[in-house]
Amino acid sequence: MTSSPYGNPAFRRLLVGWTVSSLGDSALFLTLAIWAKDLTGSNAAAGLVFLALGLPILFSPLIGHLVDRVRRRPLLIAVNFLAAGGVLVLLFVQDAAELWLLYLVAVGYGLIGILTGAAQSGVLKDLLPDEQLDTANATLTTIDQGLRLISPLLGAGLYAAWGGPALAILASATFLLAVVALRTVQFTESAVESTKRAGFWSDVTAGFRHIRSVPVLWRIVAACAISFGVVGFFDSVIFAVVDEGLGREPAFFGVLMSVQGGGSIVGGITAVRLLRRLGAIRAVGAALGLFAVGSSSVLTTSTALVVVGIFCAGAAIPWLVVALATTRQQATPPRLQGRSAAAANMALSLPQLASIAVGAALVDVVDYRWLGGAAVLVLSITAGTLLLRRTPALPTTAVVVAARGRVPKEPVRMAAHPRRLR
């Protein structure tokens, strides 16, 4: 069987839908922070946009449970359709008095992101054999991150020319186009379980227990959770860097996000090769190490160094995402994909959410370099522990299922190679 998913027509159509929705997504939510900064003049208000984006993670286990109990393609179509209408709320934002509407939309985006991420995990597991998952994840991540080359500039340009309402209309249109694309994606989904195997809360938390039972997956998630406990500082620090460190206007944030997108394209192109060469644990360690090196540039006042650092940090993101997502998908049965994706998302996002809140609270009263330096130190230590310690082997999905003493209702694909962990 070919190692490339591109020969699958359904995957190609999924790529179209993902690209269109990601364009509107990133153009809007990256610009929401600029909008909040302009309305209030506060770095903290801008940072709170990212806090609002992260708040829905508290509902992640319930969302993952829903995704595993319904057909995923119709769910994605319905969610994109509702999002197309919901984002038009931003047409009513005129001044700081309506700032709460920005945060409301950000919360909605957070919910959509969790749900679509969990559903997409199951769709890919049903759509592709395990040996193609790393390439598929790398492609989707490259598209998602690489769009930051153009979407922040597009968003900032529309915002500067016609204001926030133009962004709302753009995002709504892209959600509708994604609905059209998703309706053309045809594949056989894994069977939805008709009865619960255990109590409701046991079912809801099954994703967490699964992650804990797979040593490779648990080690990656634990290390990333520690790292993400400081990564959120940068969501507020970056505005202080632009304003105080570089002496630029808030819109320069969009330029930096485009630079990060360029780095992410490079990271996406190299992610599969890195993963297959190093294995998942060391690939994640390399990603965190590169992110630490790139992030250290915020301690300077050099525009050139900050640009290079942001580029490196962007390259690190696909390395981490591809390694973690592929590892989890390959080691998880199809109808546990939503809950395991939601559990991993929650394990990483809650620490990040806390660090965003701390960063937003401190950035206006503490020198932002102290926050950035603390984050770089933690990232460097965590990266070192992953790169230097021995790595356990990844069990196949079938082994995980057998260890739990049950037989899945649908065929379970085997991992092609223990080092191909995406």
Secondary structure as UniProt FT lines:
FT   HELIX           5..7
FT   HELIX           9..40
FT   HELIX           43..54
FT   HELIX           55..59
FT   HELIX           60..69
FT   HELIX           72..86
FT   HELIX           87..92
FT   HELIX           96..98
FT   HELIX           99..127
FT   HELIX           130..132
FT   HELIX           133..146
FT   HELIX           147..149
FT   HELIX           151..162
FT   HELIX           164..182
FT   TURN            183..184
FT   HELIX           200..204
FT   HELIX           206..213
FT   HELIX           215..231
FT   HELIX           233..240
FT   HELIX           241..245
FT   TURN            250..251
FT   HELIX           252..278
FT   HELIX           280..295
FT   HELIX           296..299
FT   HELIX           303..330
FT   HELIX           334..336
FT   HELIX           337..362
FT   TURN            363..365
FT   HELIX           368..388
FT   HELIX           397..403
FT   TURN            404..405
FT   TURN            418..419
//
